[in-house]
């Protein structure tokens, strides 16, 4: 939920308000700001009021100390030829699990699988991660005519990227106050910005903005977002990926409909969560002796977990047949003001 800074607020440039100005792949923020944001999410207060609370707290924090440096991602040695073969087999097995466990899937044809693999590689190269391999990567195309998430894997930099699966999503819908365009870049899923879980409670409009009870909210911290209202420009926003209301809003996945975050199907949320697809740095903390309440007790942890969410914009001028828009029936379920939830 993109709790934002008020446009023009003097605190917007404070390093304690947001830490992703230089590089979105290493976003972090003061724990006090995150706590204020999470409290807002539970209470159902407006994004603007949460931003005000976070601003006051963050300004105090900035006067006391600089935000801590982000924890670098865990690195693994390159896979041997035998290890690469085993990892690829695991990834192909995960592709079958995706087909079995994720109910909202997109059947991406082979030529588009390759085209999106090329886009993924360009985005990683631009973020100085061109040799990334041996782990899963999630990528979102925020183009209005696509609105899809893809999971890719390759064992070594010499291997081609394999598509594990794809699902419809909903990204930032500009044109209303406090609505951002979903930010572009490579975002590090780090326990520095600890995830949390949905309470499953409804807001004043009968919407469960974070989805059903216990759905996981993937938190990527404070990032610079492009405002979709007024004169535009940049403001800090809290960037997250999460499920949405299963009855009213999930049927609308496939079109822009969030306030800047990435909405995903509940079954995809559970798949990512259960198999720890983006949890390698969370697992590193567990292996160091930390107990993290946010992690499921019944996890089936993949040994080739990753940590990066990539957001691109293909700017496709027409909607591909494999990514259909929701129909009138799905749109008719949206109550008045239902789109104010993230």
Buried (B, 14 or more C-beta within 10 A) or exposed (E): BBBBBBBEBEBBEBBBBBBBBEBBBBBBBBBBBBBBBBEBBEEBBBBBEBBBBBBBBBBEBBEEEEBEEBBEBBEEEEBEEEBBEBBBEBBEEBBEBBEEBBEBBBEBEEEBBBEBBEBBBEBBEEBEBEEBBBBBBBBBBBBBBBBBBBBBBBBBEEBEBBBBBBBBBBBBBBEEBBBBBBBBBBBBBBBBBBBBBBBBEBBEBBBBBBBBEBBBBBBBBBBBBBBBBEEEEBBBBBBBBBBBBBEBBBBBBBBBBBBBBBBBBBBBBBBBBBBBBBBBBBBBBBEEEEEEEBBBEEBEBBBBBBBBBBBBBBEBEEBBEEBEBBEEEBEEBBEEEBBBBB
